[in-house]
């Protein structure tokens, strides 16, 4: 059992070192587009103008009271 654990640990260590160094970074500023802020709707909703279109943006995992009840 101890040999199996050691073998699995060794394989995991070898595989974690196999990373493509030429891969694109996770954060690439060229992928972003400029946006113009328009207004705040409530605590978790805002409105932006992106590429000439008005877009409503809701923030995830933000828990605030609703100010505009439908």
mmJSON file of the N, C-alpha and C atoms, coordinates in Angstrom:
{"data_MODEL":{"atom_site":{
"group_PDB":["ATOM","ATOM","ATOM","ATOM","ATOM","ATOM","ATOM","ATOM","ATOM","ATOM","ATOM","ATOM","ATOM","ATOM","ATOM","ATOM","ATOM","ATOM","ATOM","ATOM","ATOM","ATOM","ATOM","ATOM","ATOM","ATOM","ATOM","ATOM","ATOM","ATOM","ATOM","ATOM","ATOM","ATOM","ATOM","ATOM","ATOM","ATOM","ATOM","ATOM","ATOM","ATOM","ATOM","ATOM","ATOM","ATOM","ATOM","ATOM","ATOM","ATOM","ATOM","ATOM","ATOM","ATOM","ATOM","ATOM","ATOM","ATOM","ATOM","ATOM","ATOM","ATOM","ATOM","ATOM","ATOM","ATOM","ATOM","ATOM","ATOM","ATOM","ATOM","ATOM","ATOM","ATOM","ATOM","ATOM","ATOM","ATOM","ATOM","ATOM","ATOM","ATOM","ATOM","ATOM","ATOM","ATOM","ATOM","ATOM","ATOM","ATOM","ATOM","ATOM","ATOM","ATOM","ATOM","ATOM","ATOM","ATOM","ATOM","ATOM","ATOM","ATOM","ATOM","ATOM","ATOM","ATOM","ATOM","ATOM","ATOM","ATOM","ATOM","ATOM","ATOM","ATOM","ATOM","ATOM","ATOM","ATOM","ATOM","ATOM","ATOM","ATOM","ATOM","ATOM","ATOM","ATOM","ATOM","ATOM","ATOM","ATOM","ATOM","ATOM","ATOM","ATOM","ATOM","ATOM","ATOM","ATOM","ATOM","ATOM","ATOM","ATOM","ATOM","ATOM","ATOM","ATOM","ATOM","ATOM","ATOM","ATOM","ATOM","ATOM","ATOM","ATOM","ATOM","ATOM","ATOM","ATOM","ATOM","ATOM","ATOM","ATOM","ATOM","ATOM","ATOM","ATOM","ATOM","ATOM","ATOM","ATOM","ATOM","ATOM","ATOM","ATOM","ATOM","ATOM","ATOM","ATOM","ATOM","ATOM","ATOM","ATOM","ATOM","ATOM","ATOM","ATOM","ATOM","ATOM","ATOM","ATOM","ATOM","ATOM","ATOM","ATOM","ATOM","ATOM","ATOM","ATOM","ATOM","ATOM","ATOM","ATOM","ATOM","ATOM","ATOM","ATOM","ATOM","ATOM","ATOM","ATOM"],
"id":[1,2,3,4,5,6,7,8,9,10,11,12,13,14,15,16,17,18,19,20,21,22,23,24,25,26,27,28,29,30,31,32,33,34,35,36,37,38,39,40,41,42,43,44,45,46,47,48,49,50,51,52,53,54,55,56,57,58,59,60,61,62,63,64,65,66,67,68,69,70,71,72,73,74,75,76,77,78,79,80,81,82,83,84,85,86,87,88,89,90,91,92,93,94,95,96,97,98,99,100,101,102,103,104,105,106,107,108,109,110,111,112,113,114,115,116,117,118,119,120,121,122,123,124,125,126,127,128,129,130,131,132,133,134,135,136,137,138,139,140,141,142,143,144,145,146,147,148,149,150,151,152,153,154,155,156,157,158,159,160,161,162,163,164,165,166,167,168,169,170,171,172,173,174,175,176,177,178,179,180,181,182,183,184,185,186,187,188,189,190,191,192,193,194,195,196,197,198,199,200,201,202,203,204,205,206,207,208,209,210],
"type_symbol":["N","C","C","N","C","C","N","C","C","N","C","C","N","C","C","N","C","C","N","C","C","N","C","C","N","C","C","N","C","C","N","C","C","N","C","C","N","C","C","N","C","C","N","C","C","N","C","C","N","C","C","N","C","C","N","C","C","N","C","C","N","C","C","N","C","C","N","C","C","N","C","C","N","C","C","N","C","C","N","C","C","N","C","C","N","C","C","N","C","C","N","C","C","N","C","C","N","C","C","N","C","C","N","C","C","N","C","C","N","C","C","N","C","C","N","C","C","N","C","C","N","C","C","N","C","C","N","C","C","N","C","C","N","C","C","N","C","C","N","C","C","N","C","C","N","C","C","N","C","C","N","C","C","N","C","C","N","C","C","N","C","C","N","C","C","N","C","C","N","C","C","N","C","C","N","C","C","N","C","C","N","C","C","N","C","C","N","C","C","N","C","C","N","C","C","N","C","C","N","C","C","N","C","C","N","C","C","N","C","C"],
"label_atom_id":["N","CA","C","N","CA","C","N","CA","C","N","CA","C","N","CA","C","N","CA","C","N","CA","C","N","CA","C","N","CA","C","N","CA","C","N","CA","C","N","CA","C","N","CA","C","N","CA","C","N","CA","C","N","CA","C","N","CA","C","N","CA","C","N","CA","C","N","CA","C","N","CA","C","N","CA","C","N","CA","C","N","CA","C","N","CA","C","N","CA","C","N","CA","C","N","CA","C","N","CA","C","N","CA","C","N","CA","C","N","CA","C","N","CA","C","N","CA","C","N","CA","C","N","CA","C","N","CA","C","N","CA","C","N","CA","C","N","CA","C","N","CA","C","N","CA","C","N","CA","C","N","CA","C","N","CA","C","N","CA","C","N","CA","C","N","CA","C","N","CA","C","N","CA","C","N","CA","C","N","CA","C","N","CA","C","N","CA","C","N","CA","C","N","CA","C","N","CA","C","N","CA","C","N","CA","C","N","CA","C","N","CA","C","N","CA","C","N","CA","C","N","CA","C","N","CA","C","N","CA","C","N","CA","C","N","CA","C","N","CA","C","N","CA","C"],
"label_alt_id":[null,null,null,null,null,null,null,null,null,null,null,null,null,null,null,null,null,null,null,null,null,null,null,null,null,null,null,null,null,null,null,null,null,null,null,null,null,null,null,null,null,null,null,null,null,null,null,null,null,null,null,null,null,null,null,null,null,null,null,null,null,null,null,null,null,null,null,null,null,null,null,null,null,null,null,null,null,null,null,null,null,null,null,null,null,null,null,null,null,null,null,null,null,null,null,null,null,null,null,null,null,null,null,null,null,null,null,null,null,null,null,null,null,null,null,null,null,null,null,null,null,null,null,null,null,null,null,null,null,null,null,null,null,null,null,null,null,null,null,null,null,null,null,null,null,null,null,null,null,null,null,null,null,null,null,null,null,null,null,null,null,null,null,null,null,null,null,null,null,null,null,null,null,null,null,null,null,null,null,null,null,null,null,null,null,null,null,null,null,null,null,null,null,null,null,null,null,null,null,null,null,null,null,null,null,null,null,null,null,null],
"label_comp_id":["UNK","UNK","UNK","UNK","UNK","UNK","UNK","UNK","UNK","UNK","UNK","UNK","UNK","UNK","UNK","UNK","UNK","UNK","UNK","UNK","UNK","UNK","UNK","UNK","UNK","UNK","UNK","UNK","UNK","UNK","UNK","UNK","UNK","UNK","UNK","UNK","UNK","UNK","UNK","UNK","UNK","UNK","UNK","UNK","UNK","UNK","UNK","UNK","UNK","UNK","UNK","UNK","UNK","UNK","UNK","UNK","UNK","UNK","UNK","UNK","UNK","UNK","UNK","UNK","UNK","UNK","UNK","UNK","UNK","UNK","UNK","UNK","UNK","UNK","UNK","UNK","UNK","UNK","UNK","UNK","UNK","UNK","UNK","UNK","UNK","UNK","UNK","UNK","UNK","UNK","UNK","UNK","UNK","UNK","UNK","UNK","UNK","UNK","UNK","UNK","UNK","UNK","UNK","UNK","UNK","UNK","UNK","UNK","UNK","UNK","UNK","UNK","UNK","UNK","UNK","UNK","UNK","UNK","UNK","UNK","UNK","UNK","UNK","UNK","UNK","UNK","UNK","UNK","UNK","UNK","UNK","UNK","UNK","UNK","UNK","UNK","UNK","UNK","UNK","UNK","UNK","UNK","UNK","UNK","UNK","UNK","UNK","UNK","UNK","UNK","UNK","UNK","UNK","UNK","UNK","UNK","UNK","UNK","UNK","UNK","UNK","UNK","UNK","UNK","UNK","UNK","UNK","UNK","UNK","UNK","UNK","UNK","UNK","UNK","UNK","UNK","UNK","UNK","UNK","UNK","UNK","UNK","UNK","UNK","UNK","UNK","UNK","UNK","UNK","UNK","UNK","UNK","UNK","UNK","UNK","UNK","UNK","UNK","UNK","UNK","UNK","UNK","UNK","UNK","UNK","UNK","UNK","UNK","UNK","UNK"],
"label_asym_id":["A","A","A","A","A","A","A","A","A","A","A","A","A","A","A","A","A","A","A","A","A","A","A","A","A","A","A","A","A","A","A","A","A","A","A","A","A","A","A","A","A","A","A","A","A","A","A","A","A","A","A","A","A","A","A","A","A","A","A","A","A","A","A","A","A","A","A","A","A","A","A","A","A","A","A","A","A","A","A","A","A","A","A","A","A","A","A","A","A","A","A","A","A","A","A","A","A","A","A","A","A","A","A","A","A","A","A","A","A","A","A","A","A","A","A","A","A","A","A","A","A","A","A","A","A","A","A","A","A","A","A","A","A","A","A","A","A","A","A","A","A","A","A","A","A","A","A","A","A","A","A","A","A","A","A","A","A","A","A","A","A","A","A","A","A","A","A","A","A","A","A","A","A","A","A","A","A","A","A","A","A","A","A","A","A","A","A","A","A","A","A","A","A","A","A","A","A","A","A","A","A","A","A","A","A","A","A","A","A","A"],
"label_entity_id":["1","1","1","1","1","1","1","1","1","1","1","1","1","1","1","1","1","1","1","1","1","1","1","1","1","1","1","1","1","1","1","1","1","1","1","1","1","1","1","1","1","1","1","1","1","1","1","1","1","1","1","1","1","1","1","1","1","1","1","1","1","1","1","1","1","1","1","1","1","1","1","1","1","1","1","1","1","1","1","1","1","1","1","1","1","1","1","1","1","1","1","1","1","1","1","1","1","1","1","1","1","1","1","1","1","1","1","1","1","1","1","1","1","1","1","1","1","1","1","1","1","1","1","1","1","1","1","1","1","1","1","1","1","1","1","1","1","1","1","1","1","1","1","1","1","1","1","1","1","1","1","1","1","1","1","1","1","1","1","1","1","1","1","1","1","1","1","1","1","1","1","1","1","1","1","1","1","1","1","1","1","1","1","1","1","1","1","1","1","1","1","1","1","1","1","1","1","1","1","1","1","1","1","1","1","1","1","1","1","1"],
"label_seq_id":[1,1,1,2,2,2,3,3,3,4,4,4,5,5,5,6,6,6,7,7,7,8,8,8,9,9,9,10,10,10,11,11,11,12,12,12,13,13,13,14,14,14,15,15,15,16,16,16,17,17,17,18,18,18,19,19,19,20,20,20,21,21,21,22,22,22,23,23,23,24,24,24,25,25,25,26,26,26,27,27,27,28,28,28,29,29,29,30,30,30,31,31,31,32,32,32,33,33,33,34,34,34,35,35,35,36,36,36,37,37,37,38,38,38,39,39,39,40,40,40,41,41,41,42,42,42,43,43,43,44,44,44,45,45,45,46,46,46,47,47,47,48,48,48,49,49,49,50,50,50,51,51,51,52,52,52,53,53,53,54,54,54,55,55,55,56,56,56,57,57,57,58,58,58,59,59,59,60,60,60,61,61,61,62,62,62,63,63,63,64,64,64,65,65,65,66,66,66,67,67,67,68,68,68,69,69,69,70,70,70],
"pdbx_PDB_ins_code":[null,null,null,null,null,null,null,null,null,null,null,null,null,null,null,null,null,null,null,null,null,null,null,null,null,null,null,null,null,null,null,null,null,null,null,null,null,null,null,null,null,null,null,null,null,null,null,null,null,null,null,null,null,null,null,null,null,null,null,null,null,null,null,null,null,null,null,null,null,null,null,null,null,null,null,null,null,null,null,null,null,null,null,null,null,null,null,null,null,null,null,null,null,null,null,null,null,null,null,null,null,null,null,null,null,null,null,null,null,null,null,null,null,null,null,null,null,null,null,null,null,null,null,null,null,null,null,null,null,null,null,null,null,null,null,null,null,null,null,null,null,null,null,null,null,null,null,null,null,null,null,null,null,null,null,null,null,null,null,null,null,null,null,null,null,null,null,null,null,null,null,null,null,null,null,null,null,null,null,null,null,null,null,null,null,null,null,null,null,null,null,null,null,null,null,null,null,null,null,null,null,null,null,null,null,null,null,null,null,null],
"Cartn_x":[0.828,0.0,0.868,1.952,2.844,3.526,3.864,4.493,3.512,2.254,1.24,1.042,0.951,0.808,1.999,3.199,4.412,4.418,4.002,3.953,2.934,1.755,0.728,1.22,1.85,2.382,3.459,4.333,5.395,4.814,3.813,3.176,2.493,1.821,1.167,2.183,3.3,4.33,4.919,5.115,5.661,4.653,3.374,2.362,2.108,2.252,2.04,3.164,4.302,5.41,5.3,4.369,4.213,3.239,3.726,2.897,3.448,2.547,2.943,3.342,4.607,5.098,4.683,4.297,3.938,2.434,1.684,0.233,-0.116,-1.257,-1.712,-2.005,-1.721,-2.05,-3.562,-3.989,-5.412,-5.981,-5.253,-5.699,-4.994,-5.743,-5.186,-5.953,-5.312,-6.047,-6.557,-6.047,-6.516,-7.913,-8.379,-9.69,-10.81,-10.474,-11.48,-11.923,-13.168,-13.709,-14.062,-13.87,-14.226,-15.737,-16.137,-17.554,-17.739,-18.894,-19.207,-20.307,-20.055,-21.036,-22.207,-23.454,-24.647,-25.311,-25.731,-26.368,-26.436,-26.721,-26.933,-28.424,-28.845,-30.256,-30.527,-29.776,-29.817,-28.456,-28.369,-27.077,-26.327,-27.012,-26.332,-26.585,-27.169,-27.481,-27.028,-26.298,-25.881,-26.148,-26.094,-26.301,-25.057,-24.545,-23.368,-23.704,-22.948,-23.04,-21.793,-21.998,-20.912,-21.117,-20.151,-20.224,-21.487,-21.875,-23.038,-24.374,-24.387,-25.627,-25.701,-26.874,-27.082,-27.324,-26.492,-26.559,-26.768,-27.66,-27.855,-26.913,-26.156,-25.172,-25.569,-25.736,-26.03,-24.798,-24.413,-23.241,-23.611,-22.791,-23.024,-22.586,-23.26,-22.947,-22.995,-23.762,-23.971,-25.424,-25.626,-26.979,-27.37,-28.199,-28.666,-30.18,-30.847,-32.298,-32.639,-33.752,-34.209,-34.858,-34.539,-35.136,-36.291,-36.331,-37.4,-38.14,-39.289,-40.066,-40.946,-40.936,-41.766,-43.253],
"Cartn_y":[-1.193,0.0,1.251,1.212,2.356,2.608,1.531,1.677,2.284,1.877,2.415,3.908,4.297,5.698,6.507,5.982,6.667,6.793,5.766,5.801,6.832,6.862,7.844,9.258,9.478,10.795,11.217,10.307,10.598,10.947,10.196,10.468,11.833,12.162,13.461,14.596,14.442,15.48,15.667,14.578,14.672,15.357,14.991,15.573,17.05,17.484,18.902,19.761,19.177,19.922,20.027,19.319,19.329,20.438,21.658,22.802,23.416,23.777,24.42,25.857,26.186,27.518,28.561,28.154,29.091,29.338,28.825,28.994,30.451,30.881,32.246,32.427,33.607,33.843,33.883,33.621,33.617,35.022,36.03,37.413,38.07,38.378,39.011,40.313,41.48,42.742,43.0,42.329,42.509,41.93,41.072,40.444,41.342,42.422,43.289,44.351,44.823,45.886,47.064,48.276,49.43,49.525,50.02,50.195,51.537,52.144,53.425,53.2,53.649,53.523,54.46,53.957,54.776,55.126,54.096,54.373,53.118,53.332,52.245,52.018,50.771,50.437,50.145,49.225,48.951,48.391,47.768,47.353,46.323,45.527,44.49,44.598,45.695,45.865,47.249,47.274,48.538,48.481,49.633,49.708,50.319,49.657,50.101,50.225,51.052,51.122,50.426,49.297,48.481,48.375,48.826,48.825,49.52,50.609,51.359,50.797,49.643,49.037,49.201,49.526,49.637,48.235,47.837,46.492,46.582,45.766,45.654,44.582,44.927,43.996,43.712,42.413,41.994,41.334,41.749,41.203,39.907,38.883,37.594,37.636,36.866,36.687,37.981,38.968,40.199,40.187,40.179,40.092,41.437,42.173,43.479,43.547,44.403,44.534,45.14,44.732,45.289,46.642,47.629,48.952,49.18,48.425,48.548,47.222,47.162,45.931,45.897,44.762,44.676,44.607],
"Cartn_z":[0.0,0.0,0.0,0.759,0.842,-0.504,-1.227,-2.541,-3.546,-3.473,-4.379,-4.125,-2.866,-2.522,-3.02,-2.834,-3.292,-4.808,-5.522,-6.984,-7.467,-6.847,-7.235,-6.961,-5.829,-5.498,-6.49,-6.867,-7.826,-9.202,-9.645,-10.939,-10.912,-9.809,-9.702,-9.739,-9.084,-9.099,-10.489,-11.217,-12.568,-13.494,-13.383,-14.258,-13.971,-12.734,-12.436,-13.006,-13.274,-13.865,-15.375,-15.995,-17.445,-17.849,-17.925,-18.269,-19.543,-20.446,-21.689,-21.384,-21.519,-21.198,-22.223,-23.441,-24.481,-24.556,-23.603,-23.603,-23.326,-23.851,-23.609,-22.125,-21.593,-20.18,-19.99,-18.785,-18.479,-18.639,-18.187,-18.286,-19.455,-20.482,-21.666,-21.914,-21.707,-21.854,-23.264,-24.268,-25.639,-25.845,-24.918,-25.047,-24.528,-23.829,-23.241,-24.234,-24.062,-24.895,-23.996,-24.477,-23.653,-23.47,-22.312,-22.001,-21.322,-21.551,-20.94,-19.912,-18.692,-17.618,-17.896,-17.714,-17.937,-16.609,-15.833,-14.54,-13.681,-12.392,-11.436,-11.309,-11.426,-11.253,-9.786,-9.204,-7.773,-7.367,-6.196,-5.661,-6.472,-7.276,-8.049,-9.549,-10.005,-11.426,-11.885,-12.989,-13.589,-15.081,-15.713,-17.154,-17.781,-18.819,-19.547,-21.019,-21.733,-23.189,-23.73,-24.431,-24.969,-26.472,-27.235,-28.704,-29.21,-28.565,-29.006,-28.547,-27.893,-27.402,-25.893,-25.393,-23.947,-23.401,-22.439,-21.859,-20.353,-19.82,-18.381,-17.859,-16.815,-16.248,-14.805,-14.475,-13.109,-12.532,-11.329,-10.668,-9.952,-10.134,-9.488,-8.036,-7.214,-5.791,-5.001,-5.453,-4.703,-4.242,-2.932,-2.383,-1.795,-2.536,-2.076,-2.264,-1.511,-1.68,-3.037,-3.585,-4.855,-4.596,-5.423,-5.249,-6.228,-7.318,-8.315,-8.375,-7.719,-7.736,-8.979,-9.697,-10.9,-10.581],
"occupancy":[1.0,1.0,1.0,1.0,1.0,1.0,1.0,1.0,1.0,1.0,1.0,1.0,1.0,1.0,1.0,1.0,1.0,1.0,1.0,1.0,1.0,1.0,1.0,1.0,1.0,1.0,1.0,1.0,1.0,1.0,1.0,1.0,1.0,1.0,1.0,1.0,1.0,1.0,1.0,1.0,1.0,1.0,1.0,1.0,1.0,1.0,1.0,1.0,1.0,1.0,1.0,1.0,1.0,1.0,1.0,1.0,1.0,1.0,1.0,1.0,1.0,1.0,1.0,1.0,1.0,1.0,1.0,1.0,1.0,1.0,1.0,1.0,1.0,1.0,1.0,1.0,1.0,1.0,1.0,1.0,1.0,1.0,1.0,1.0,1.0,1.0,1.0,1.0,1.0,1.0,1.0,1.0,1.0,1.0,1.0,1.0,1.0,1.0,1.0,1.0,1.0,1.0,1.0,1.0,1.0,1.0,1.0,1.0,1.0,1.0,1.0,1.0,1.0,1.0,1.0,1.0,1.0,1.0,1.0,1.0,1.0,1.0,1.0,1.0,1.0,1.0,1.0,1.0,1.0,1.0,1.0,1.0,1.0,1.0,1.0,1.0,1.0,1.0,1.0,1.0,1.0,1.0,1.0,1.0,1.0,1.0,1.0,1.0,1.0,1.0,1.0,1.0,1.0,1.0,1.0,1.0,1.0,1.0,1.0,1.0,1.0,1.0,1.0,1.0,1.0,1.0,1.0,1.0,1.0,1.0,1.0,1.0,1.0,1.0,1.0,1.0,1.0,1.0,1.0,1.0,1.0,1.0,1.0,1.0,1.0,1.0,1.0,1.0,1.0,1.0,1.0,1.0,1.0,1.0,1.0,1.0,1.0,1.0,1.0,1.0,1.0,1.0,1.0,1.0,1.0,1.0,1.0,1.0,1.0,1.0],
"B_iso_or_equiv":[0.0,0.0,0.0,0.0,0.0,0.0,0.0,0.0,0.0,0.0,0.0,0.0,0.0,0.0,0.0,0.0,0.0,0.0,0.0,0.0,0.0,0.0,0.0,0.0,0.0,0.0,0.0,0.0,0.0,0.0,0.0,0.0,0.0,0.0,0.0,0.0,0.0,0.0,0.0,0.0,0.0,0.0,0.0,0.0,0.0,0.0,0.0,0.0,0.0,0.0,0.0,0.0,0.0,0.0,0.0,0.0,0.0,0.0,0.0,0.0,0.0,0.0,0.0,0.0,0.0,0.0,0.0,0.0,0.0,0.0,0.0,0.0,0.0,0.0,0.0,0.0,0.0,0.0,0.0,0.0,0.0,0.0,0.0,0.0,0.0,0.0,0.0,0.0,0.0,0.0,0.0,0.0,0.0,0.0,0.0,0.0,0.0,0.0,0.0,0.0,0.0,0.0,0.0,0.0,0.0,0.0,0.0,0.0,0.0,0.0,0.0,0.0,0.0,0.0,0.0,0.0,0.0,0.0,0.0,0.0,0.0,0.0,0.0,0.0,0.0,0.0,0.0,0.0,0.0,0.0,0.0,0.0,0.0,0.0,0.0,0.0,0.0,0.0,0.0,0.0,0.0,0.0,0.0,0.0,0.0,0.0,0.0,0.0,0.0,0.0,0.0,0.0,0.0,0.0,0.0,0.0,0.0,0.0,0.0,0.0,0.0,0.0,0.0,0.0,0.0,0.0,0.0,0.0,0.0,0.0,0.0,0.0,0.0,0.0,0.0,0.0,0.0,0.0,0.0,0.0,0.0,0.0,0.0,0.0,0.0,0.0,0.0,0.0,0.0,0.0,0.0,0.0,0.0,0.0,0.0,0.0,0.0,0.0,0.0,0.0,0.0,0.0,0.0,0.0,0.0,0.0,0.0,0.0,0.0,0.0],
"pdbx_formal_charge":[null,null,null,null,null,null,null,null,null,null,null,null,null,null,null,null,null,null,null,null,null,null,null,null,null,null,null,null,null,null,null,null,null,null,null,null,null,null,null,null,null,null,null,null,null,null,null,null,null,null,null,null,null,null,null,null,null,null,null,null,null,null,null,null,null,null,null,null,null,null,null,null,null,null,null,null,null,null,null,null,null,null,null,null,null,null,null,null,null,null,null,null,null,null,null,null,null,null,null,null,null,null,null,null,null,null,null,null,null,null,null,null,null,null,null,null,null,null,null,null,null,null,null,null,null,null,null,null,null,null,null,null,null,null,null,null,null,null,null,null,null,null,null,null,null,null,null,null,null,null,null,null,null,null,null,null,null,null,null,null,null,null,null,null,null,null,null,null,null,null,null,null,null,null,null,null,null,null,null,null,null,null,null,null,null,null,null,null,null,null,null,null,null,null,null,null,null,null,null,null,null,null,null,null,null,null,null,null,null,null],
"auth_seq_id":[1,1,1,2,2,2,3,3,3,4,4,4,5,5,5,6,6,6,7,7,7,8,8,8,9,9,9,10,10,10,11,11,11,12,12,12,13,13,13,14,14,14,15,15,15,16,16,16,17,17,17,18,18,18,19,19,19,20,20,20,21,21,21,22,22,22,23,23,23,24,24,24,25,25,25,26,26,26,27,27,27,28,28,28,29,29,29,30,30,30,31,31,31,32,32,32,33,33,33,34,34,34,35,35,35,36,36,36,37,37,37,38,38,38,39,39,39,40,40,40,41,41,41,42,42,42,43,43,43,44,44,44,45,45,45,46,46,46,47,47,47,48,48,48,49,49,49,50,50,50,51,51,51,52,52,52,53,53,53,54,54,54,55,55,55,56,56,56,57,57,57,58,58,58,59,59,59,60,60,60,61,61,61,62,62,62,63,63,63,64,64,64,65,65,65,66,66,66,67,67,67,68,68,68,69,69,69,70,70,70],
"auth_comp_id":["UNK","UNK","UNK","UNK","UNK","UNK","UNK","UNK","UNK","UNK","UNK","UNK","UNK","UNK","UNK","UNK","UNK","UNK","UNK","UNK","UNK","UNK","UNK","UNK","UNK","UNK","UNK","UNK","UNK","UNK","UNK","UNK","UNK","UNK","UNK","UNK","UNK","UNK","UNK","UNK","UNK","UNK","UNK","UNK","UNK","UNK","UNK","UNK","UNK","UNK","UNK","UNK","UNK","UNK","UNK","UNK","UNK","UNK","UNK","UNK","UNK","UNK","UNK","UNK","UNK","UNK","UNK","UNK","UNK","UNK","UNK","UNK","UNK","UNK","UNK","UNK","UNK","UNK","UNK","UNK","UNK","UNK","UNK","UNK","UNK","UNK","UNK","UNK","UNK","UNK","UNK","UNK","UNK","UNK","UNK","UNK","UNK","UNK","UNK","UNK","UNK","UNK","UNK","UNK","UNK","UNK","UNK","UNK","UNK","UNK","UNK","UNK","UNK","UNK","UNK","UNK","UNK","UNK","UNK","UNK","UNK","UNK","UNK","UNK","UNK","UNK","UNK","UNK","UNK","UNK","UNK","UNK","UNK","UNK","UNK","UNK","UNK","UNK","UNK","UNK","UNK","UNK","UNK","UNK","UNK","UNK","UNK","UNK","UNK","UNK","UNK","UNK","UNK","UNK","UNK","UNK","UNK","UNK","UNK","UNK","UNK","UNK","UNK","UNK","UNK","UNK","UNK","UNK","UNK","UNK","UNK","UNK","UNK","UNK","UNK","UNK","UNK","UNK","UNK","UNK","UNK","UNK","UNK","UNK","UNK","UNK","UNK","UNK","UNK","UNK","UNK","UNK","UNK","UNK","UNK","UNK","UNK","UNK","UNK","UNK","UNK","UNK","UNK","UNK","UNK","UNK","UNK","UNK","UNK","UNK"],
"auth_asym_id":["A","A","A","A","A","A","A","A","A","A","A","A","A","A","A","A","A","A","A","A","A","A","A","A","A","A","A","A","A","A","A","A","A","A","A","A","A","A","A","A","A","A","A","A","A","A","A","A","A","A","A","A","A","A","A","A","A","A","A","A","A","A","A","A","A","A","A","A","A","A","A","A","A","A","A","A","A","A","A","A","A","A","A","A","A","A","A","A","A","A","A","A","A","A","A","A","A","A","A","A","A","A","A","A","A","A","A","A","A","A","A","A","A","A","A","A","A","A","A","A","A","A","A","A","A","A","A","A","A","A","A","A","A","A","A","A","A","A","A","A","A","A","A","A","A","A","A","A","A","A","A","A","A","A","A","A","A","A","A","A","A","A","A","A","A","A","A","A","A","A","A","A","A","A","A","A","A","A","A","A","A","A","A","A","A","A","A","A","A","A","A","A","A","A","A","A","A","A","A","A","A","A","A","A","A","A","A","A","A","A"],
"auth_atom_id":["N","CA","C","N","CA","C","N","CA","C","N","CA","C","N","CA","C","N","CA","C","N","CA","C","N","CA","C","N","CA","C","N","CA","C","N","CA","C","N","CA","C","N","CA","C","N","CA","C","N","CA","C","N","CA","C","N","CA","C","N","CA","C","N","CA","C","N","CA","C","N","CA","C","N","CA","C","N","CA","C","N","CA","C","N","CA","C","N","CA","C","N","CA","C","N","CA","C","N","CA","C","N","CA","C","N","CA","C","N","CA","C","N","CA","C","N","CA","C","N","CA","C","N","CA","C","N","CA","C","N","CA","C","N","CA","C","N","CA","C","N","CA","C","N","CA","C","N","CA","C","N","CA","C","N","CA","C","N","CA","C","N","CA","C","N","CA","C","N","CA","C","N","CA","C","N","CA","C","N","CA","C","N","CA","C","N","CA","C","N","CA","C","N","CA","C","N","CA","C","N","CA","C","N","CA","C","N","CA","C","N","CA","C","N","CA","C","N","CA","C","N","CA","C","N","CA","C","N","CA","C","N","CA","C","N","CA","C","N","CA","C","N","CA","C"],
"pdbx_PDB_model_num":[1,1,1,1,1,1,1,1,1,1,1,1,1,1,1,1,1,1,1,1,1,1,1,1,1,1,1,1,1,1,1,1,1,1,1,1,1,1,1,1,1,1,1,1,1,1,1,1,1,1,1,1,1,1,1,1,1,1,1,1,1,1,1,1,1,1,1,1,1,1,1,1,1,1,1,1,1,1,1,1,1,1,1,1,1,1,1,1,1,1,1,1,1,1,1,1,1,1,1,1,1,1,1,1,1,1,1,1,1,1,1,1,1,1,1,1,1,1,1,1,1,1,1,1,1,1,1,1,1,1,1,1,1,1,1,1,1,1,1,1,1,1,1,1,1,1,1,1,1,1,1,1,1,1,1,1,1,1,1,1,1,1,1,1,1,1,1,1,1,1,1,1,1,1,1,1,1,1,1,1,1,1,1,1,1,1,1,1,1,1,1,1,1,1,1,1,1,1,1,1,1,1,1,1,1,1,1,1,1,1]
}}}
